[in-house]
């Protein structure tokens, strides 16, 4: 049986290892000044590129980042994807280094992780915790596609949003955000960050598909479900309609109930969002719609969501 001295030695070794791991990653984490009163954190993701949490970027001009040395340098906003709470900044400094990355898909519930951030005033910070939930691909409430659901059982420092999620070796697994869940901080895995960063650096925006619809789930009467030979008892009723949007142009009207897209049943907003990826823009979709007790088929060309209709992509 392990005695107290051996246990103490093991704990001290673990403590030293974690501190050493954070030394490695500290040169990759900056403080971001892009809102009043409170800084956020960012990670030097690749040469000249910093990633952070989009909800902390409240200005497009006058953004600065604070380096590990305390020096402040200017940064410019390259683009943002609010659907997954990710923003990309451009800044260059020989003081910063790109971290080593690890595959977050290997995370298990209970794995030790560290949320590393940097405050403009108080410097580098860290919070130790565990992976509370580890799941598969999911969509945020705004429709953003995220490769893994990673919930963190730890408390982020106030300025740590957008900072690095680090494993016990000092490898970066992704970035942290408190904005995608009311109950606990989440992490965006590195694979998702890489995919969105590439698109934002190329285009500056994420061209989410847009239908011009506001919908709510409704239950389909059992007799109508049988008569129309539907495979689901819930559809999406059109409650709002952009009269200049693609849905209106396709012939959809108020009160229509959408039951299928491309032959696949849709009974929730999130199921519909699966058809509105950036690659969907310009494509023609087949819709099955209940109108007046009959099932009709319509064709719709997906438009690109603009700031004018900056609502959740499900609408």
HUKA-V826223 format. One record per residue. N is the residue number from 1. RES is the residue in three letters. PSI is psi in whole degrees, -180 to 180 (* if undefined). NEAR is the number of other C-alpha atoms within 10 Angstrom. Layout:
# HUKA-V826223
n=N res=RES psi=PSI near=NEAR
n=N res=RES psi=PSI near=NEAR
This chain:
# HUKA-V826223
n=1 res=UNK psi=136 near=4
n=2 res=UNK psi=130 near=6
n=3 res=UNK psi=174 near=7
n=4 res=UNK psi=-40 near=9
n=5 res=UNK psi=-43 near=9
n=6 res=UNK psi=-41 near=11
n=7 res=UNK psi=-42 near=11
n=8 res=UNK psi=-41 near=11
n=9 res=UNK psi=-42 near=11
n=10 res=UNK psi=-42 near=12
n=11 res=UNK psi=-40 near=12
n=12 res=UNK psi=-38 near=12
n=13 res=UNK psi=-44 near=12
n=14 res=UNK psi=-44 near=13
n=15 res=UNK psi=-45 near=12
n=16 res=UNK psi=-39 near=12
n=17 res=UNK psi=-42 near=15
n=18 res=UNK psi=-43 near=19
n=19 res=UNK psi=-39 near=15
n=20 res=UNK psi=-41 near=14
n=21 res=UNK psi=-40 near=18
n=22 res=UNK psi=-30 near=23
n=23 res=UNK psi=-40 near=12
n=24 res=UNK psi=-43 near=15
n=25 res=UNK psi=-16 near=24
n=26 res=UNK psi=-27 near=23
n=27 res=UNK psi=1 near=19
n=28 res=UNK psi=-3 near=26
n=29 res=UNK psi=131 near=33
n=30 res=UNK psi=164 near=36
n=31 res=UNK psi=142 near=32
n=32 res=UNK psi=124 near=36
n=33 res=UNK psi=99 near=26
n=34 res=UNK psi=18 near=22
n=35 res=UNK psi=163 near=16
n=36 res=UNK psi=144 near=10
n=37 res=UNK psi=-34 near=6
n=38 res=UNK psi=128 near=15
n=39 res=UNK psi=170 near=25
n=40 res=UNK psi=-172 near=27
n=41 res=UNK psi=159 near=32
n=42 res=UNK psi=161 near=34
n=43 res=UNK psi=131 near=33
n=44 res=UNK psi=93 near=27
n=45 res=UNK psi=-40 near=27
n=46 res=UNK psi=173 near=16
n=47 res=UNK psi=118 near=14
n=48 res=UNK psi=7 near=16
n=49 res=UNK psi=130 near=21
n=50 res=UNK psi=136 near=29
n=51 res=UNK psi=148 near=29
n=52 res=UNK psi=-178 near=31
n=53 res=UNK psi=127 near=28
n=54 res=UNK psi=-33 near=21
n=55 res=UNK psi=-14 near=22
n=56 res=UNK psi=-5 near=24
n=57 res=UNK psi=103 near=23
n=58 res=UNK psi=3 near=12
n=59 res=UNK psi=146 near=12
n=60 res=UNK psi=-19 near=13
n=61 res=UNK psi=160 near=12
n=62 res=UNK psi=25 near=12
n=63 res=UNK psi=140 near=18
n=64 res=UNK psi=158 near=19
n=65 res=UNK psi=146 near=26
n=66 res=UNK psi=124 near=24
n=67 res=UNK psi=167 near=23
n=68 res=UNK psi=-31 near=19
n=69 res=UNK psi=-12 near=11
n=70 res=UNK psi=-10 near=14
n=71 res=UNK psi=142 near=10
n=72 res=UNK psi=132 near=16
n=73 res=UNK psi=158 near=14
n=74 res=UNK psi=149 near=16
n=75 res=UNK psi=153 near=24
n=76 res=UNK psi=148 near=17
n=77 res=UNK psi=118 near=21
n=78 res=UNK psi=-26 near=21
n=79 res=UNK psi=168 near=23
n=80 res=UNK psi=150 near=26
n=81 res=UNK psi=93 near=22
n=82 res=UNK psi=-17 near=21
n=83 res=UNK psi=-23 near=21
n=84 res=UNK psi=8 near=25
n=85 res=UNK psi=50 near=23
n=86 res=UNK psi=131 near=26
n=87 res=UNK psi=151 near=27
n=88 res=UNK psi=128 near=30
n=89 res=UNK psi=154 near=28
n=90 res=UNK psi=128 near=18
n=91 res=UNK psi=149 near=19
n=92 res=UNK psi=131 near=15
n=93 res=UNK psi=134 near=11
n=94 res=UNK psi=-12 near=7
n=95 res=UNK psi=-22 near=11
n=96 res=UNK psi=150 near=23
n=97 res=UNK psi=145 near=19
n=98 res=UNK psi=130 near=18
n=99 res=UNK psi=171 near=20
n=100 res=UNK psi=144 near=15
n=101 res=UNK psi=153 near=16
n=102 res=UNK psi=157 near=19
n=103 res=UNK psi=110 near=13
n=104 res=UNK psi=-16 near=22
n=105 res=UNK psi=-15 near=17
n=106 res=UNK psi=-3 near=9
n=107 res=UNK psi=144 near=19
n=108 res=UNK psi=154 near=15
n=109 res=UNK psi=128 near=15
n=110 res=UNK psi=-14 near=14
n=111 res=UNK psi=138 near=14
n=112 res=UNK psi=135 near=17
n=113 res=UNK psi=159 near=24
n=114 res=UNK psi=131 near=26
n=115 res=UNK psi=112 near=30
n=116 res=UNK psi=130 near=31
n=117 res=UNK psi=-179 near=32
n=118 res=UNK psi=129 near=31
n=119 res=UNK psi=148 near=24
n=120 res=UNK psi=-30 near=22
n=121 res=UNK psi=-42 near=12
n=122 res=UNK psi=0 near=10
n=123 res=UNK psi=-156 near=17
n=124 res=UNK psi=140 near=21
n=125 res=UNK psi=162 near=20
n=126 res=UNK psi=149 near=21
n=127 res=UNK psi=126 near=15
n=128 res=UNK psi=136 near=18
n=129 res=UNK psi=-159 near=17
n=130 res=UNK psi=165 near=17
n=131 res=UNK psi=118 near=20
n=132 res=UNK psi=-37 near=17
n=133 res=UNK psi=135 near=15
n=134 res=UNK psi=112 near=18
n=135 res=UNK psi=-171 near=14
n=136 res=UNK psi=-160 near=10
n=137 res=UNK psi=141 near=10
n=138 res=UNK psi=171 near=14
n=139 res=UNK psi=138 near=18
n=140 res=UNK psi=172 near=17
n=141 res=UNK psi=-23 near=17
n=142 res=UNK psi=4 near=18
n=143 res=UNK psi=1 near=23
n=144 res=UNK psi=136 near=23
n=145 res=UNK psi=124 near=18
n=146 res=UNK psi=131 near=22
n=147 res=UNK psi=-31 near=19
n=148 res=UNK psi=149 near=21
n=149 res=UNK psi=112 near=19
n=150 res=UNK psi=104 near=26
n=151 res=UNK psi=138 near=23
n=152 res=UNK psi=131 near=28
n=153 res=UNK psi=77 near=19
n=154 res=UNK psi=168 near=18
n=155 res=UNK psi=119 near=15
n=156 res=UNK psi=143 near=24
n=157 res=UNK psi=152 near=16
n=158 res=UNK psi=-34 near=13
n=159 res=UNK psi=13 near=24
n=160 res=UNK psi=-6 near=32
n=161 res=UNK psi=132 near=30
n=162 res=UNK psi=1 near=36
n=163 res=UNK psi=-172 near=33
n=164 res=UNK psi=140 near=36
n=165 res=UNK psi=123 near=28
n=166 res=UNK psi=141 near=28
n=167 res=UNK psi=-179 near=24
n=168 res=UNK psi=-12 near=18
n=169 res=UNK psi=-10 near=17
n=170 res=UNK psi=12 near=24
n=171 res=UNK psi=140 near=19
n=172 res=UNK psi=127 near=29
n=173 res=UNK psi=-23 near=25
n=174 res=UNK psi=-160 near=28
n=175 res=UNK psi=155 near=28
n=176 res=UNK psi=150 near=32
n=177 res=UNK psi=135 near=29
n=178 res=UNK psi=2 near=21
n=179 res=UNK psi=-11 near=19
n=180 res=UNK psi=-3 near=20
n=181 res=UNK psi=141 near=12
n=182 res=UNK psi=-14 near=8
n=183 res=UNK psi=-31 near=9
n=184 res=UNK psi=154 near=16
n=185 res=UNK psi=149 near=20
n=186 res=UNK psi=171 near=25
n=187 res=UNK psi=139 near=25
n=188 res=UNK psi=118 near=27
n=189 res=UNK psi=155 near=23
n=190 res=UNK psi=-34 near=23
n=191 res=UNK psi=-40 near=19
n=192 res=UNK psi=-44 near=16
n=193 res=UNK psi=-45 near=21
n=194 res=UNK psi=-44 near=15
n=195 res=UNK psi=-45 near=11
n=196 res=UNK psi=-37 near=23
n=197 res=UNK psi=-45 near=28
n=198 res=UNK psi=-42 near=12
n=199 res=UNK psi=-40 near=17
n=200 res=UNK psi=-38 near=21
n=201 res=UNK psi=-30 near=16
n=202 res=UNK psi=-43 near=12
n=203 res=UNK psi=-17 near=12
n=204 res=UNK psi=-19 near=17
n=205 res=UNK psi=166 near=19
n=206 res=UNK psi=112 near=23
n=207 res=UNK psi=74 near=20
n=208 res=UNK psi=144 near=25
n=209 res=UNK psi=151 near=26
n=210 res=UNK psi=130 near=30
n=211 res=UNK psi=-23 near=24
n=212 res=UNK psi=38 near=24
n=213 res=UNK psi=145 near=23
n=214 res=UNK psi=127 near=19
n=215 res=UNK psi=158 near=22
n=216 res=UNK psi=143 near=16
n=217 res=UNK psi=139 near=17
n=218 res=UNK psi=149 near=16
n=219 res=UNK psi=135 near=14
n=220 res=UNK psi=129 near=18
n=221 res=UNK psi=143 near=10
n=222 res=UNK psi=-41 near=10
n=223 res=UNK psi=-36 near=9
n=224 res=UNK psi=-37 near=14
n=225 res=UNK psi=-42 near=16
n=226 res=UNK psi=-42 near=12
n=227 res=UNK psi=-42 near=11
n=228 res=UNK psi=-2 near=12
n=229 res=UNK psi=50 near=10
n=230 res=UNK psi=155 near=16
n=231 res=UNK psi=-1 near=13
n=232 res=UNK psi=150 near=14
n=233 res=UNK psi=10 near=16
n=234 res=UNK psi=138 near=20
n=235 res=UNK psi=-178 near=24
n=236 res=UNK psi=113 near=25
n=237 res=UNK psi=136 near=23
n=238 res=UNK psi=113 near=21
n=239 res=UNK psi=-25 near=16
n=240 res=UNK psi=150 near=15
n=241 res=UNK psi=123 near=19
n=242 res=UNK psi=111 near=15
n=243 res=UNK psi=-14 near=13
n=244 res=UNK psi=6 near=9
n=245 res=UNK psi=172 near=16
n=246 res=UNK psi=-35 near=21
n=247 res=UNK psi=-45 near=24
n=248 res=UNK psi=-42 near=17
n=249 res=UNK psi=-25 near=16
n=250 res=UNK psi=-11 near=14
n=251 res=UNK psi=1 near=10
n=252 res=UNK psi=142 near=22
n=253 res=UNK psi=166 near=18
n=254 res=UNK psi=139 near=15
n=255 res=UNK psi=-16 near=15
n=256 res=UNK psi=148 near=20
n=257 res=UNK psi=113 near=28
n=258 res=UNK psi=125 near=27
n=259 res=UNK psi=-15 near=25
n=260 res=UNK psi=147 near=23
n=261 res=UNK psi=128 near=19
n=262 res=UNK psi=35 near=13
n=263 res=UNK psi=0 near=11
n=264 res=UNK psi=130 near=14
n=265 res=UNK psi=141 near=20
n=266 res=UNK psi=119 near=23
n=267 res=UNK psi=5 near=22
n=268 res=UNK psi=158 near=17
n=269 res=UNK psi=-40 near=19
n=270 res=UNK psi=-34 near=18
n=271 res=UNK psi=-38 near=17
n=272 res=UNK psi=-37 near=20
n=273 res=UNK psi=-25 near=23
n=274 res=UNK psi=-20 near=16
n=275 res=UNK psi=2 near=20
n=276 res=UNK psi=32 near=24
n=277 res=UNK psi=161 near=18
n=278 res=UNK psi=-34 near=17
n=279 res=UNK psi=-12 near=14
n=280 res=UNK psi=-19 near=19
n=281 res=UNK psi=127 near=19
n=282 res=UNK psi=-12 near=14
n=283 res=UNK psi=155 near=13
n=284 res=UNK psi=127 near=13
n=285 res=UNK psi=146 near=15
n=286 res=UNK psi=128 near=15
n=287 res=UNK psi=137 near=22
n=288 res=UNK psi=124 near=21
n=289 res=UNK psi=137 near=22
n=290 res=UNK psi=126 near=22
n=291 res=UNK psi=123 near=15
n=292 res=UNK psi=33 near=10
n=293 res=UNK psi=3 near=13
n=294 res=UNK psi=156 near=10
n=295 res=UNK psi=123 near=16
n=296 res=UNK psi=157 near=13
n=297 res=UNK psi=134 near=12
n=298 res=UNK psi=158 near=14
n=299 res=UNK psi=138 near=18
n=300 res=UNK psi=134 near=19
n=301 res=UNK psi=121 near=20
n=302 res=UNK psi=129 near=23
n=303 res=UNK psi=175 near=22
n=304 res=UNK psi=132 near=22
n=305 res=UNK psi=134 near=22
n=306 res=UNK psi=173 near=14
n=307 res=UNK psi=-26 near=7
n=308 res=UNK psi=-35 near=6
n=309 res=UNK psi=55 near=13
n=310 res=UNK psi=63 near=11
n=311 res=UNK psi=170 near=15
n=312 res=UNK psi=139 near=18
n=313 res=UNK psi=-12 near=26
n=314 res=UNK psi=-13 near=24
n=315 res=UNK psi=* near=24
